[in-house]
């Protein structure tokens, strides 16, 4: 039988340390095709390139691995791979390992999770892996065995329709895995205002995350704060079913 075909991308760029580790790990499980942005594309969510052409080029081919860089976004990478690059439908799409957390509200901004949702939309088992460390010198060694464990279990058991996994790891020693829900919170004070040499204003994206439920022990933020990997099943269906009956009572 053929080995599983695994498609890998990220939003930190094809040469980021996180994707290099993820590629090494996935090669233990199957044949790997990497299609990743040619530079950083963080916070791109599900963005698509529509104003100029997208290009890709092969940068490496060895037994069990082909790597491409792409001028597009992470979601472009998945779309292009499925339409033009892979020779058969992948068994798995994985994105990461992202340098920085994609827990809580970060999931909607994340280019990493945008790529995962694109794989999920196409009916492919899809997982995003992130670590709560933005440094390019981040230590992934504690996380690595858990990535393999989670991926093997997902390949063995599958996921419900239109559901993917958002997996985040804390820094340092890991206490275990918690199946969690997305924490309710938001970013505040999101921009730092500064003045240029000519007296004009400019802004840097910054901000503080405000956890609206710090004592809730079933959230991804609680898990990460207590040394656990958080695994959040995430759906592409954004319908608020619990609000439908309420809105039907409106005078519409």
Backbone bond lengths (Angstrom), bond angles and torsions (degrees), N, CA, C in turn:
res aa  C-N    CA-C-N  psi(-1)  N-CA   C-N-CA  omega(-1)  CA-C   N-CA-C  phi
1 X - - - 1.464 - - 1.518 110.05 -
2 X 1.328 116.44 149.98 1.453 120.91 176.39 1.522 110.16 -67.16
3 X 1.309 116.18 145.95 1.450 120.40 170.42 1.524 108.91 -65.88
4 X 1.340 117.20 156.73 1.466 118.28 172.43 1.529 110.16 -58.22
5 X 1.326 115.49 141.64 1.459 120.83 174.46 1.523 107.56 -96.87
6 X 1.325 116.66 123.05 1.456 122.22 -174.00 1.525 109.27 -117.31
7 X 1.326 116.29 123.04 1.465 123.21 176.96 1.524 108.75 -98.89
8 X 1.329 116.02 127.49 1.464 121.72 -177.45 1.522 110.06 -119.56
9 X 1.325 115.48 139.51 1.469 121.25 170.69 1.521 108.49 -146.74
10 X 1.325 116.37 -177.73 1.468 121.32 176.33 1.518 108.96 -162.84
11 X 1.331 116.57 -174.19 1.469 119.14 174.23 1.525 112.22 -122.85
12 X 1.335 116.95 6.82 1.461 121.00 178.41 1.520 112.57 -98.06
13 X 1.321 117.74 -3.76 1.452 121.26 -179.03 1.522 112.15 105.10
14 X 1.333 115.62 152.34 1.466 120.86 -171.55 1.521 113.53 -65.93
15 X 1.339 117.97 -18.19 1.458 120.30 -178.12 1.525 112.75 -106.88
16 X 1.335 117.81 13.76 1.464 120.89 178.24 1.533 109.94 -69.57
17 X 1.326 118.43 145.36 1.464 120.45 179.02 1.528 113.60 -56.73
18 X 1.332 117.29 -36.21 1.461 119.93 -178.00 1.515 113.45 -61.18
19 X 1.328 117.37 -43.17 1.467 119.53 -178.83 1.527 110.49 -73.51
20 X 1.322 117.21 -27.96 1.460 119.29 176.37 1.522 110.79 -65.91
21 X 1.336 117.34 -42.06 1.458 121.28 176.88 1.524 110.53 -65.49
22 X 1.340 116.55 -44.88 1.461 120.08 -178.83 1.521 110.95 -61.97
23 X 1.317 117.19 -39.68 1.459 121.07 178.29 1.519 110.96 -62.48
24 X 1.313 117.22 -45.10 1.462 121.63 178.08 1.523 111.13 -59.27
25 X 1.322 116.69 -42.02 1.464 120.28 -179.88 1.528 111.74 -67.65
26 X 1.332 116.86 -44.75 1.461 120.07 -177.20 1.528 111.92 -67.68
27 X 1.322 117.65 -26.43 1.463 119.73 177.23 1.525 111.81 -66.81
28 X 1.326 116.99 -16.86 1.461 120.69 173.42 1.524 111.92 -76.12
29 X 1.326 116.58 -15.29 1.460 120.96 -174.12 1.522 113.89 -111.98
30 X 1.325 117.89 -19.08 1.464 118.79 -176.55 1.508 112.25 -177.57
31 X 1.329 115.10 -172.39 1.461 121.54 172.93 1.528 108.62 -81.64
32 X 1.315 116.94 139.10 1.453 121.72 -169.34 1.524 111.32 -120.66
33 X 1.323 115.47 134.09 1.456 122.83 168.00 1.523 107.21 -120.88
34 X 1.327 116.07 122.05 1.461 121.90 176.72 1.520 108.50 -103.18
35 X 1.322 116.69 125.19 1.465 122.34 170.91 1.520 105.78 -129.51
36 X 1.323 116.40 104.11 1.456 120.81 -171.85 1.519 110.67 -132.04
37 X 1.324 117.47 156.19 1.465 120.69 -179.50 1.526 112.11 -60.20
38 X 1.320 115.91 150.91 1.460 120.75 -179.73 1.525 112.95 -79.21
39 X 1.304 117.80 0.39 1.455 123.95 176.31 1.516 109.10 -163.94
40 X 1.322 116.58 -178.74 1.463 121.00 -177.81 1.524 111.65 -63.79
41 X 1.316 116.30 133.23 1.470 122.88 176.52 1.526 110.11 -133.68
42 X 1.315 117.07 40.37 1.460 120.55 -178.29 1.526 111.34 -64.36
43 X 1.333 115.29 153.15 1.467 123.80 176.73 1.524 112.32 59.38
44 X 1.323 116.82 33.11 1.467 121.58 178.48 1.520 112.84 -92.37
45 X 1.326 117.26 -8.85 1.464 121.64 -179.37 1.530 109.32 50.41
46 X 1.332 117.54 -129.68 1.471 121.86 179.57 1.521 112.54 -97.61
47 X 1.327 117.72 23.52 1.459 121.67 -174.55 1.524 111.70 -57.34
48 X 1.335 114.69 142.45 1.457 122.59 175.04 1.525 108.97 -118.01
49 X 1.316 116.38 150.91 1.459 121.82 176.58 1.526 109.00 -87.36
50 X 1.329 116.84 115.75 1.467 120.03 -175.65 1.526 112.89 -125.39
51 X 1.334 118.41 -7.20 1.466 120.41 -174.67 1.525 113.43 -103.38
52 X 1.339 117.40 -8.25 1.460 120.16 177.34 1.524 109.24 -154.70
53 X 1.330 118.10 162.52 1.461 120.78 -176.89 1.531 111.61 -65.93
54 X 1.332 114.29 155.68 1.466 122.12 174.87 1.526 107.94 -107.65
55 X 1.314 116.19 138.55 1.463 120.42 178.25 1.531 109.08 -128.18
56 X 1.316 115.66 155.19 1.458 119.89 173.19 1.516 108.80 -140.77
57 X 1.339 114.94 157.66 1.456 119.67 177.11 1.524 109.73 -145.77
58 X 1.340 114.78 147.06 1.453 120.18 177.86 1.521 108.95 -77.31
59 X 1.341 116.71 132.66 1.458 120.42 179.86 1.526 112.56 -116.53
60 X 1.323 117.89 -12.15 1.461 119.98 177.79 1.519 109.59 -164.99
61 X 1.331 116.09 143.36 1.465 121.33 170.59 1.515 108.60 -145.96
62 X 1.317 115.21 118.06 1.459 122.86 174.57 1.525 106.93 -134.96
63 X 1.306 117.23 174.77 1.461 119.75 -178.97 1.530 110.19 -59.45
64 X 1.310 115.86 123.91 1.452 121.54 177.63 1.508 115.49 83.83
65 X 1.353 118.21 -0.06 1.462 120.31 -176.06 1.516 111.47 -149.33
66 X 1.331 116.39 131.44 1.457 122.95 167.77 1.521 106.93 -129.60
67 X 1.342 115.90 131.81 1.464 120.53 -179.49 1.517 110.66 -120.73
68 X 1.341 114.46 136.56 1.458 122.12 176.81 1.528 108.89 -127.48
69 X 1.333 116.33 148.35 1.461 121.22 166.63 1.524 107.62 -107.10
70 X 1.330 115.32 150.00 1.466 121.56 -173.79 1.520 108.89 -135.61
71 X 1.319 116.73 143.53 1.463 120.91 -179.39 1.523 112.85 -80.48
72 X 1.316 118.21 -3.74 1.451 121.40 -175.08 1.516 114.40 -94.34
73 X 1.317 115.19 -166.81 1.464 123.93 178.63 1.527 109.49 -83.27
74 X 1.338 117.83 171.63 1.466 119.06 175.18 1.533 113.24 -57.69
75 X 1.321 117.41 -40.72 1.462 119.50 177.82 1.519 110.89 -66.20
76 X 1.341 117.81 -39.89 1.462 120.74 172.75 1.523 110.66 -55.09
77 X 1.320 116.62 -42.38 1.463 120.67 -177.43 1.521 111.19 -59.45
78 X 1.325 116.85 -44.17 1.462 119.83 179.89 1.522 110.57 -67.82
79 X 1.327 117.28 -45.83 1.462 120.43 179.71 1.525 111.10 -59.89
80 X 1.325 116.29 -46.88 1.454 120.38 -178.45 1.525 110.88 -64.46
81 X 1.321 116.46 -41.56 1.458 120.12 178.93 1.525 111.09 -59.76
82 X 1.323 116.87 -45.74 1.463 120.45 -177.19 1.521 112.08 -69.52
83 X 1.325 116.72 -30.78 1.464 119.96 -176.21 1.525 113.99 -91.06
84 X 1.342 117.19 -29.35 1.465 119.03 -168.89 1.533 115.80 -129.97
85 X 1.327 118.35 -17.09 1.458 118.57 -167.44 1.524 113.48 -112.59
86 X 1.312 118.15 -56.16 1.469 119.40 -173.76 1.529 110.60 -70.12
87 X 1.323 114.79 145.43 1.469 120.14 -176.76 1.521 111.71 -85.56
88 X 1.318 117.27 -17.02 1.461 121.40 174.07 1.522 108.38 -149.18
89 X 1.297 115.28 165.43 1.459 121.02 -176.76 1.536 109.97 -63.49
90 X 1.325 118.39 127.34 1.465 119.72 178.60 1.537 111.76 -63.92
91 X 1.310 114.64 148.72 1.464 120.62 173.26 1.518 111.53 -84.14
92 X 1.326 116.13 -18.39 1.447 120.99 -174.58 1.521 109.59 -155.96
93 X 1.334 115.71 138.74 1.464 122.64 168.49 1.524 107.08 -113.99
94 X 1.334 116.60 126.80 1.464 120.39 174.44 1.524 108.57 -126.44
95 X 1.330 115.28 145.56 1.465 120.67 179.34 1.515 109.05 -130.62
96 X 1.339 115.93 141.68 1.452 121.06 -179.85 1.522 111.03 127.90
97 X 1.288 118.32 -153.04 1.453 125.27 -11.95 1.530 106.73 -69.26
98 X 1.324 116.61 121.41 1.456 120.24 -175.28 1.518 110.91 -71.71
99 X 1.324 115.65 137.06 1.463 121.86 174.60 1.519 107.79 -84.23
100 X 1.323 117.25 92.62 1.458 123.03 -177.02 1.514 111.08 127.03
101 X 1.315 115.99 149.31 1.460 121.83 -176.36 1.524 112.38 -69.51
102 X 1.326 115.06 142.85 1.467 121.30 169.67 1.523 110.38 -119.38
103 X 1.333 116.10 31.69 1.456 120.84 178.08 1.520 110.21 -81.79
104 X 1.332 114.89 169.54 1.465 122.76 175.72 1.537 111.16 51.84
105 X 1.334 117.68 -136.74 1.463 121.69 -174.37 1.522 112.26 -68.64
106 X 1.342 117.37 -16.49 1.463 120.62 179.27 1.516 112.43 -57.67
107 X 1.327 117.06 -23.77 1.463 120.33 -177.07 1.529 111.52 -59.57
108 X 1.336 118.13 -31.77 1.462 119.07 -176.27 1.520 112.58 -80.86
109 X 1.344 117.37 -17.92 1.462 120.91 178.74 1.529 112.44 -94.59
110 X 1.299 117.03 -19.38 1.461 122.69 -166.68 1.525 113.72 -70.56
111 X 1.340 116.39 126.81 1.455 120.23 171.09 1.513 111.64 -67.14
112 X 1.336 116.71 -34.49 1.464 120.97 176.47 1.519 110.56 -58.97
113 X 1.327 116.91 -50.43 1.459 120.01 -178.92 1.525 111.52 -73.83
114 X 1.339 118.11 -25.38 1.460 119.25 172.08 1.512 111.21 -59.06
115 X 1.338 116.66 -42.70 1.466 121.15 177.99 1.519 111.04 -65.65
116 X 1.341 116.80 -39.63 1.463 120.97 178.47 1.526 110.63 -63.06
117 X 1.310 116.84 -43.58 1.462 120.44 179.10 1.529 111.43 -64.83
118 X 1.332 117.03 -33.04 1.466 119.91 176.51 1.522 110.36 -65.59
119 X 1.316 117.60 -42.96 1.458 119.81 175.36 1.509 111.50 -61.43
120 X 1.332 116.19 -43.16 1.467 121.42 179.45 1.517 111.07 -62.08
121 X 1.328 116.39 -42.31 1.468 120.92 179.00 1.520 111.64 -58.65
122 X 1.326 116.25 -30.60 1.458 121.14 179.46 1.522 112.67 -88.76
123 X 1.314 116.75 11.43 1.456 120.72 175.36 1.516 114.39 77.10
124 X 1.332 117.19 20.71 1.457 121.73 -178.73 1.522 109.29 -105.71
125 X 1.309 117.29 136.70 1.454 122.61 173.61 1.526 108.58 -53.81
126 X 1.347 117.34 124.88 1.469 120.03 -170.93 1.526 110.73 -140.13
127 X 1.352 115.12 137.78 1.462 121.68 -176.63 1.520 109.34 -139.95
128 X 1.337 116.46 136.71 1.456 121.88 172.04 1.517 110.33 -109.82
129 X 1.329 116.69 133.86 1.459 122.42 179.00 1.525 109.68 -117.60
130 X 1.332 116.78 131.48 1.461 122.51 -179.90 1.520 109.57 -141.07
131 X 1.329 115.28 154.75 1.464 121.51 175.53 1.521 108.52 -126.65
132 X 1.319 116.49 146.32 1.468 121.41 -175.46 1.523 111.33 -80.59
133 X 1.313 116.04 54.95 1.459 121.79 -179.34 1.523 107.87 -151.14
134 X 1.327 117.15 115.33 1.464 121.17 -178.25 1.530 113.22 -80.69
135 X 1.314 116.93 -11.10 1.452 120.32 -174.56 1.526 111.82 -68.20
136 X 1.330 116.56 141.94 1.460 120.60 173.66 1.527 111.29 -71.45
137 X 1.346 117.17 -10.55 1.461 121.90 174.53 1.530 111.32 -98.66
138 X 1.321 117.49 18.95 1.468 120.85 -179.05 1.530 110.80 -55.80
139 X 1.327 115.25 142.32 1.462 122.07 179.01 1.531 108.65 -94.55
140 X 1.327 116.53 112.45 1.462 121.63 -178.51 1.527 112.78 -96.00
141 X 1.327 118.40 0.12 1.464 120.90 -168.12 1.526 112.98 -61.08
142 X 1.338 118.09 -37.71 1.469 120.17 178.52 1.532 111.24 -68.57
143 X 1.308 116.30 -31.58 1.469 122.52 -175.23 1.533 112.01 -78.66
144 X 1.315 117.30 -30.94 1.466 121.34 -168.87 1.525 114.61 -55.77
145 X 1.347 120.45 -49.09 1.469 118.22 -179.62 1.524 113.16 -62.95
146 X 1.334 116.61 -30.27 1.461 120.14 178.67 1.531 111.10 -71.97
147 X 1.334 116.91 -34.88 1.465 120.06 175.49 1.520 110.10 -59.92
148 X 1.318 116.25 -46.05 1.470 119.80 178.50 1.518 111.04 -63.39
149 X 1.316 117.34 -43.71 1.470 120.80 -179.07 1.525 111.70 -61.76
150 X 1.335 116.49 -47.96 1.466 120.70 -178.92 1.528 110.61 -63.72
151 X 1.334 116.47 -42.71 1.461 120.21 -178.28 1.526 111.32 -65.97
152 X 1.332 117.19 -43.49 1.468 120.04 178.21 1.526 110.90 -60.12
153 X 1.332 117.02 -44.04 1.464 120.26 -179.93 1.521 111.36 -65.33
154 X 1.323 116.81 -38.47 1.465 119.67 178.37 1.523 111.09 -65.81
155 X 1.322 117.62 -42.52 1.469 120.85 177.78 1.519 111.05 -63.32
156 X 1.326 116.67 -37.02 1.464 121.03 -178.26 1.524 112.15 -73.27
157 X 1.333 116.49 -40.94 1.466 120.44 -170.11 1.516 114.39 -105.66
158 X 1.340 118.11 -20.38 1.454 120.62 -177.37 1.517 112.21 71.61
159 X 1.329 115.41 -178.93 1.454 123.09 179.01 1.519 109.73 -133.18
160 X 1.329 117.78 157.32 1.466 119.95 175.63 1.529 111.23 -59.84
161 X 1.317 115.06 161.00 1.462 121.60 179.60 1.525 111.07 -54.43
162 X 1.345 115.94 136.44 1.467 123.88 174.80 1.522 112.72 60.51
163 X 1.323 116.36 30.87 1.462 122.06 179.49 1.525 109.46 -125.62
164 X 1.323 116.64 134.92 1.460 122.69 175.54 1.523 108.24 -127.23
165 X 1.336 116.86 -178.83 1.459 120.54 -178.43 1.525 110.48 -119.68
166 X 1.322 115.49 134.69 1.459 123.33 172.43 1.520 106.91 -109.91
167 X 1.335 116.71 107.49 1.466 122.73 -173.85 1.524 109.29 -111.74
168 X 1.325 116.45 124.79 1.463 122.16 179.19 1.514 110.12 -126.43
169 X 1.338 115.99 143.30 1.461 121.10 -178.50 1.518 110.41 -121.10
170 X 1.332 116.86 143.31 1.465 119.85 173.62 1.527 110.34 -76.22
171 X 1.308 115.69 171.92 1.466 120.97 175.47 1.528 108.91 -86.92
172 X 1.323 116.75 139.99 1.454 120.85 176.12 1.514 113.52 89.83
173 X 1.327 116.01 -154.67 1.469 121.37 -175.77 1.523 110.65 -63.93
174 X 1.327 115.75 138.38 1.464 121.62 -175.67 1.524 109.95 -106.41
175 X 1.337 115.43 128.50 1.468 121.00 -177.18 1.522 112.85 -80.82
176 X 1.313 117.76 -19.75 1.451 121.51 -177.23 1.513 110.26 149.71
177 X 1.320 116.18 -160.12 1.463 123.16 -177.98 1.521 108.90 -118.96
178 X 1.318 115.82 136.45 1.469 121.31 172.64 1.517 109.42 -121.57
179 X 1.325 117.56 127.42 1.465 121.82 169.17 1.525 105.82 -78.12
180 X 1.322 116.75 121.89 1.457 120.52 -168.24 1.521 110.81 -134.72
181 X 1.325 114.63 172.30 1.454 121.09 172.00 1.523 108.78 -109.67
182 X 1.316 115.52 163.88 1.458 121.71 178.46 1.518 110.00 -67.95
183 X 1.314 116.45 128.56 1.463 121.44 -179.48 1.529 111.32 -71.12
184 X 1.314 116.10 144.84 1.465 121.99 174.73 1.524 108.17 -85.33
185 X 1.316 116.52 116.04 1.459 121.32 179.26 1.516 109.71 -170.05
186 X 1.324 116.13 175.49 1.452 120.48 -179.63 1.519 109.77 -153.11
187 X 1.336 114.49 163.91 1.449 120.84 176.02 1.523 109.51 -89.98
188 X 1.332 116.40 139.02 1.462 122.39 176.96 1.524 109.17 -125.19
189 X 1.337 115.98 163.32 1.475 122.22 -178.76 1.527 110.00 46.63
190 X 1.317 114.91 57.72 1.463 120.14 -165.71 1.524 115.07 -79.60
191 X 1.313 118.77 -15.18 1.454 119.99 -178.58 1.525 111.14 -129.72
192 X 1.325 115.85 137.57 1.459 121.97 173.31 1.525 107.93 -98.46
193 X 1.329 116.71 121.25 1.450 121.54 -178.16 1.519 109.53 -89.80
194 X 1.333 115.83 133.06 1.462 121.02 179.37 1.532 109.35 -135.05
195 X 1.313 115.46 170.68 1.457 120.82 -177.19 1.519 109.54 -121.46
196 X 1.341 115.82 130.85 1.462 119.48 -179.87 1.527 110.13 -82.95
197 X 1.346 118.18 171.30 1.482 120.61 -177.02 1.519 114.53 -58.22
198 X 1.332 117.93 -20.57 1.467 120.64 179.96 1.523 112.22 -95.68
199 X 1.319 117.02 5.95 1.454 120.18 176.95 1.506 114.93 91.11
200 X 1.321 118.26 0.01 1.454 121.39 178.44 1.514 111.91 -82.61
201 X 1.305 115.68 156.81 1.466 121.28 -179.93 1.527 111.00 -91.45
202 X 1.311 115.22 145.09 1.463 121.05 169.59 1.519 108.46 -144.12
203 X 1.328 116.31 166.81 1.460 120.63 -169.79 1.519 111.05 -135.31
204 X 1.348 115.31 140.21 1.457 122.04 172.10 1.526 108.28 -111.31
205 X 1.337 116.22 134.20 1.462 120.00 174.83 1.521 109.56 -67.20
206 X 1.309 117.10 127.48 1.466 121.89 -179.16 1.524 107.45 -144.49
207 X 1.300 119.62 -124.85 1.456 121.36 172.91 1.514 114.42 107.74
208 X 1.324 113.90 165.21 1.463 123.24 177.14 1.515 108.73 -124.96
209 X 1.335 116.70 137.36 1.456 119.73 177.49 1.520 109.27 -83.54
210 X 1.326 115.97 129.51 1.458 122.60 179.97 1.525 108.83 -109.43
211 X 1.324 116.29 110.48 1.466 122.38 179.65 1.525 108.63 -82.10
212 X 1.329 116.46 117.82 1.462 120.77 -177.43 1.520 113.34 -83.41
213 X 1.324 117.63 -5.81 1.462 120.58 -179.11 1.533 109.76 -145.55
214 X 1.317 117.09 62.61 1.468 120.49 -173.91 1.519 114.64 -63.14
215 X 1.326 117.93 -21.70 1.466 120.29 -177.17 1.523 113.46 -94.63
216 X 1.326 117.51 -2.78 1.465 120.59 179.81 1.519 109.88 -77.57
217 X 1.328 116.97 119.05 1.458 121.78 -172.17 1.530 113.78 -87.31
218 X 1.341 116.96 2.57 1.469 119.21 -178.87 1.522 112.59 -104.69
219 X 1.344 118.28 11.26 1.465 120.67 -176.29 1.526 111.34 -99.61
220 X 1.335 114.70 162.33 1.462 119.97 177.10 1.526 111.57 -65.29
221 X 1.326 118.22 -37.00 1.459 120.52 179.73 1.527 111.48 -64.29
222 X 1.330 116.88 -41.57 1.474 119.61 177.95 1.521 109.96 -62.33
223 X 1.333 116.48 -44.69 1.464 120.04 -179.77 1.521 110.92 -57.94
224 X 1.326 116.78 -48.91 1.465 120.84 -178.11 1.527 111.52 -64.72
225 X 1.321 116.84 -39.94 1.464 120.62 -179.92 1.529 111.99 -65.50
226 X 1.350 116.39 -21.36 1.462 120.28 -178.04 1.525 112.07 -109.41
227 X 1.332 116.02 19.62 1.457 120.33 171.24 1.510 116.14 85.62
228 X 1.334 117.74 10.92 1.456 121.34 -179.69 1.525 111.64 -100.54
229 X 1.314 115.85 149.74 1.463 121.19 165.71 1.515 107.51 -73.47
230 X 1.330 117.15 133.31 1.471 121.05 175.71 1.525 109.43 -99.86
231 X 1.324 115.28 133.00 1.463 122.15 175.62 1.522 106.81 -119.95
232 X 1.326 116.25 110.31 1.468 121.69 -176.82 1.526 109.51 -111.45
233 X 1.339 118.75 111.45 1.464 119.82 171.42 1.525 109.06 -64.95
234 X 1.320 116.31 127.40 1.465 122.36 -170.70 1.519 109.36 -126.18
235 X 1.338 116.40 133.46 1.462 120.96 -175.46 1.516 111.40 -107.10
236 X 1.329 115.90 150.59 1.457 119.69 175.59 1.528 111.69 -87.26
237 X 1.322 117.86 -13.63 1.467 121.61 177.02 1.524 108.43 -81.19
238 X 1.342 116.94 111.85 1.458 121.48 -177.15 1.528 113.37 -92.73
239 X 1.327 117.53 6.77 1.459 120.96 -178.50 1.526 111.05 -61.66
240 X 1.330 117.29 131.06 1.471 122.33 174.62 1.525 107.78 -90.31
241 X 1.326 115.96 83.98 1.466 120.77 -174.73 1.523 112.28 -60.31
242 X 1.332 117.32 -33.88 1.464 119.95 -178.21 1.525 112.51 -69.55
243 X 1.343 117.21 -14.42 1.466 120.36 179.18 1.520 112.88 -96.16
244 X 1.319 118.19 -10.37 1.460 120.23 -173.12 1.522 112.59 -62.51
245 X 1.336 117.74 -46.31 1.467 120.37 -178.74 1.526 111.02 -65.02
246 X 1.315 117.24 -38.73 1.460 120.79 178.30 1.523 110.30 -61.26
247 X 1.321 117.71 -45.02 1.464 121.08 -177.41 1.525 110.69 -70.26
248 X 1.334 117.50 -28.39 1.473 120.05 176.70 1.537 112.18 -64.62
249 X 1.343 117.57 -18.46 1.467 120.09 178.07 1.515 111.97 -83.52
250 X 1.327 116.95 -9.27 1.468 119.45 177.68 1.522 110.14 -67.29
251 X 1.314 117.12 158.94 1.446 122.47 177.71 1.531 109.83 -85.41
252 X 1.343 114.69 73.27 1.458 120.23 -176.59 1.537 110.80 -105.49
